[in-house]
Amino acid sequence: MKDIDGFLAEKGLLPESVSFEEGVAGFLTEMERGLQGESSSLAMIPAWVAAEGEVPKGKPVIVLDAGGTNFRSATFHFNSDGEPVMEHFSKSAMPGTGGPVGRESFFEQIAEKMESSVADADTIGFCFSYPTEILPNRDGRLIRFTKEVEAPEVEGALIGESLNRALLKRYGTSPKQITVLNDTVATMLAGKARSGEGRYSGYIGFIFGTGTNCSYLERTEAIGTLKAPAPGAYMAINMETGGYAGFLGGEIDRDFFASTDKPDLFHFEKMISGAYLGPLCLAAAVRASKEGLFSASLADYFQAKQSMTTVEMDRYLHEPRDREHPFFQKASNDEDRKNLFLLFDSIVARAAKLAAISLAAVVLKTGEGKDPTVPVAIVADGTTFYKTWALAERTRCYLFRELTEKHGRYVRFLSVDNAPVIGAAVAGLLN
């Protein structure tokens, strides 16, 4: 039977196959290119939202959250203690996930979902979790859908303007003041609003769920793509890190990229995010089966297996001796079970290192985090990050070893419940 360690090294699946310092340098180069409007795999989209100021108490704001397969709407206000209060919450399927829809129908469906909250406020914070160009008036022009939303006519549309037209048609309402922002920016704003002044020197929004992304506050004078006066000295940047193209991966990664939708795009996301970790691990298990790492029983099982989710893979890592798990049952011996564990574990460990590289680059770009009493806050959101086997712990470990010990930069992870919707409320009220 072939050696698992040699297989992992040969295929570039070990964390050691990635250089931390070179990875950070690559990220920083692409970040700077994106900020200056040069060709870059990082979009570095200015968010045009104000991040300064105190969130007003008692003022209502409608919050919309469009992302993945779900669409959520509610009304928020912050009470006298600064605690968010939610009313008229509704959750439904994201338009375009049940079949193709046209542009007009897409926004009409959103307007319909707002029936219980449309009269509550004149302002809307719209968390729109797809690559979108944010305009100085805080409307957004959709660049493309990246998840399973079938609404190609919406690409290029102005989100706020189109929604206002649909609201006027359905309810006869006056135009709302709509602030469109990405979920990663919203997550950062939620952490900033909930943490209090003076406790952190900088803030990073970090999404690690179905997809992955980062946002941070950049000096406006350093952003070369601004086409209008900035609202303040700093502006939130939506990096769209899932598109980073600096990590080429190994043979299995490249074959996996070729099997996905948009095979030339989102390679970083396809190496680490929850939507892809399970399928990537299946691709690796199939290759390992063909190259003799498993017994015939387990090899035949994986070569016949059509799909695998990250949850299914992660369940094995958490409980490799669970006799009810099909992986345990199909394995012929303990060597099978050990090799399968090491295969999946290595891919997850590599994902943690890649995530840490992206975060380290952002911390260094901000110039903050030099004082351990006021570290940079990383506001992390996403089930994949918090639930996947040893992923969060390893990400923190890599940051301590490579960022704190070598560069003297300090970070602290924060978790805010319902961060994207709270951040959208903050954005709507401050802007």
N, C-alpha and C positions, 0 to 999 in steps of 0.2 A: 504494500500500500504506500502511496506517495506521501512525502513529508509535508505536513500542513504549514510549517514555518517557511519552507522553501516556496511553496505555492503562494502564500500571502506576499512574500517579498517580491517574487517574480511578477506578480500581477499588480503590484503597486497598491495593495490593499492595507498595508501596515501604516499606522500613524507616522512612522519614521520615514515613509516614502515622501513626505511633505516637509520641506524646510520652513520652520516658523519665520525666521528672519527674512528669507527671500519672499515668502508669502506676504508678510507685512509690507515689505518694500513694493511689491507688485500692486497691492491694494492702494497704497498711498499714491503711487504714480497714476493709477486709473482714476482715483478720486480727484486729483488735481486737474487731470485732463477734462474730466466731466464738468468740474466747476468752471473751467474756462471755455466750455463749448467745443472742445476738440473731440476727435473720435475716441470713444471710450466705451468699454462694456459696462460701466457704471453710469446710470443716467443722471444722478446727482440733481434731482429736480427740486428747485426752490419751492417751498410750501406757501410762501406769502402770508403766513399767519403770525400774529404777534404772540410772543411767549412771555412778555412782561405784563405786570399789572395784577391787581387783585380781582379774583373772580367775584362778580356782584352777587349779593345774597338775595334770595327771594324772587329773582327774575326768571321766568320760564323760558326754556328753549326746546325746540323739537329736535330730536336726535334720530338720525337714520344710519343704519349700519348695513352696508351691502358687501358681502364677502363670502367666498366659497359657495356653499349650497343654500345658505340661509339669508333671509332679509329680516332685520329687526327694526322696529320703530317704537318710540316712547317720547314722553315729555319729562324733562328734568328741571329741577331747580336746586340750588344749594341753600340749606337752612342757615340759621344764625350761627351755628357751630361749624359751618363750612362743610357739612356732610351732604352728599348727593341724595336727593329724593327722587325716585322714579315713579311715574304714573302712566297709565294708558299704554302699557307694554304689549306689543304683539310680535309674534314670530311666525314666519311663513317661508315658503320656498322662494329662492332667488329667481326673479324673472329670467327666462332663458335656460334654466336647468331642466325643465320638463319637455323641451323641444324648442325649435327655432322661433324667435320672435323678431318683428321689425322694430325700427326705431320708435315710432309713435306708440305701438303697443307696449314696448318696454317701459316707457315713462307713465303711460296710463295705468299699468299694473302697479307701479310704485305709488301713484296718487291714490289708487283704490285702497292700498294697504295703510294709508295715512288717515283714514276716515275718523278714527277715534281721537286723533291728536291735532288735526289740521287747524282747528280754531284756537288752540292753546297758546300760540306764540307767533310773533312776526319774524322770528329768526330760526334758522335751521343749521345745525352742525351735521354735515353729511360725511360720514366715514365711508369712503369709496375705495375698496381694497384692490385696485387694479392700476397698472401704470397709467398715470394721468398727468398731463401738463397743467399745472396750476397757474392761473392768470393773476395779475395784480389785483383784480377785483374779487379774488378768491373763488371765482368760478373755476371749473376744471374741464379740460378737453380730453376725453378718453383717447389714449394711444392704442391700447389693445386689451382684450380680455386674455388673461393667462390661465384661468381655471375653466371648468367645464360649463361655460356660459355660451349659449348659441344665440348671439345677437350681433352679427357682424355690422349691421347698419348703424349701430350705436357708436362704433369706432369713428372718432373725429367729431362727435357731437359735444356741445357744451352741456354739462350735466345740470347745473343750476338753472340755466335759461330754459332748457327743455323741460325740466320738472315744473318750473313756474307756469309754462304754457299748459302742461297737463293739469295742474291744479286749477288754473283759471277755467279751463274747459269743463272740469268735473264739478268744482265747487263755487266758481265765480269769485275766487279770492284775489286780493291785491297781491302783487309780487312780494315774495318773502326775501329777506336778506339771507342768502345761502352761502355758507362757508364749506367748501369741499376740501377734504384732506384725506390722506392715506392712513390706514390703520396703524402703521408704524409711528408716524408723527403723532397720531392721537394717543397712542400708548405712552410716548415720551411726555406729552402734555399732561396726561393723567398723573404720571409719577411726579412731575414738577409741581402740580397743583396740590397733591396730597402729602408731599414730604415736608413742606414748610420752608421758609427762607433761611439761607445761611448754612444748611446742613451739608450741601454738596456743591462742588466746584463746577460740575457740568452734568449734563443729562444725555443719555443715549436711549432711544427706543429700540427694542430688540424683539422681533417676532421670530419664533422658531416653532412653527406648527405644521400645518399642511404645506405652507411655503415658508420662506425665510427672507428677512429684510432688516435693515438698520436705518435709523435716522439720528440726527444730532443737530446741535446749534452751531452754525458757522457765522463768522464775522461777515457782515454784508459787503464790506470792502474787498473781501477775498473772492466774491462770487462774480465771475466775469460774464455771466449770462443774463443778469438782471436787465430788464427793458423799461423799468420805471423806478422811481424813488422807493427805497425800501421802507417798511413800516417801523424799523428800529435798527439798533446797532447789530443785532443778531437775527438770523433767520433760520428756521428749521429746514433741513435738507432731507428729502426722501431719496436714499441712495439707490434703491432697487438692487440690492446686493445679490439677489438670486441670479442676476444676469452676468455676474463676474466671470470672465473667460480666462483668468490667469492660471487656473489649475487644469491641466490637460487630462489628468487621471491615467489609469493604466488600460491595458487591453480590454478588460471586462467592462470598465467604465465607458470606453469609447463604443464598444458594441452595444451597450445599454443605451447610450445617448441616441444611437442610430435607430433604436427600436421605439423611441418615444415621439410624441407629437412635437413639432418644431425641433428636430434633432440638432440643429446648429445653435440653439439658444438655451439659456438657463442652465448651463452645465454646473455651476456652483450649487444651485438649488437641487439639481438632480443627484448631487453627491451627498446631500445632508438632510433634506427636508422630509417631513412626515409622509408626504404624498409619494415619495420615491425610495425611501430607505428600504421598505419591504420588498418592492419589486427589484431593486438593485441587489439585495441579499439573495433573492431567488435566482437572478442571473448568475451570481457568483456560485451558488449551490449547484446549479446546472452545469457550469463549467467544471467545478470541482468533481462532480459526478463523472463527467466524461474523461477526466484526467486521473481517475483512480483513487480519489481521496476517501471514498465511501465504499461500503460493501454493496453488493448487487441489489439487495433489497431497498436500501435507502437511495441509491443512485437511480434505480428505476422509478422510485416514487417522485423524486424531484424532476427527472426528465419528462415525466408525464404531467406534472403539476402546471396548471395554466396561469395561476396568479397567486400572489401572496401579499398580504397587507403588512404594514409596519407593526400593527397591533399583534398579529399572529406571530411575527418574528420575535417581537419583544416579549411575548408571553413565554416563549422557550427560554430566552435569556434569564428571565426572572425565576422560572421553575423548570430547569432542564431535566429534573427527575420526576416531573408530573407524568404519571403513567397513562393519563387520559389524553395527553397531547399526541397527535399523530406522528410528530417527529420522533418522539420517544418510542412509539410503537413500531415504526418502520425501521428504526436503527437495529442492526443485528447484534451490536456489541457496544461496550463502553467506549471503544476507540472511535466509533461512528459518532457517538453523542459528544465526545470531547472535541473532535474535529469540527463538528457543526457549530458547537458553541464558540470555539475560537474563531471560526470564519465570520459569524455574525458579529461577535464582540469586537473584532478588529475593524470592521466597517463602521460600527457605531463609534469606536474610539477615534477613528480617523475623522468622522463627522464632527466630533467634539473639538478636535484640534483645528479643523478648518473654521468652525464657528469662532473659536478663540482668536484665530488670526484676524478675522474680519473685525472683531471687537477691539483687539489691540491696536489695529490700524486707526480706528476711529478715535480711540482715547489719545493716541499720539498726535493725531491731526488737531484735536481740540487744544492741545497744549496744557490741559488741566490734569488734576489728579496727583500733583506733586506733594501735597500735604496729606498725610494719612488721616488727619482729623476732618478734612473736607474732601473725601474721595469723589470720583465720578460715579454717579448713580446709573446703573444699567437696569432700565425698567423692562423686565423680560415678560413676555406673554406667549403662550402656546403650549398645548398639551404635550407635543413631542418633546419639548425641552424638559418639562417637569416630570414626565411619566416614563420616558424611555430609559432603559437600563443604563445607569451610571453616566448618562449624558451630561446632566447639569454638573455633577460632581467633577467630571473630567474637564469640562469647559473651565470651571473655576480653577482647577489645578493648573491647567496650562497657562491661564492668565497670571496666576501667582508666580509660577516658575519663570515665565518668559517676559512678562510685563512688569511685575512688581520687583522681582529680584534683580532683573537685568537692566530695567529702565527707571526704576524708582517711581512707578505710577501705581496709584491705588484705586481700586474700584469696589463697589458694593452693589449686589443685586437686590432689586426691589420687585415685589409682586403686588399689583393693584387689581382687585376684583373688577371685572367688567371694564378693563382699562380702555379698550377702543371706544366704547360708548361714552364713558366719562370724559375722555379726552376730546371727543367730538363736541360734547356739551361745553367744555371749557373753551374750545375754539370758537363755537358759535357765540358765546357770551363775551369773549374778549375782543372779537373782531366785528 
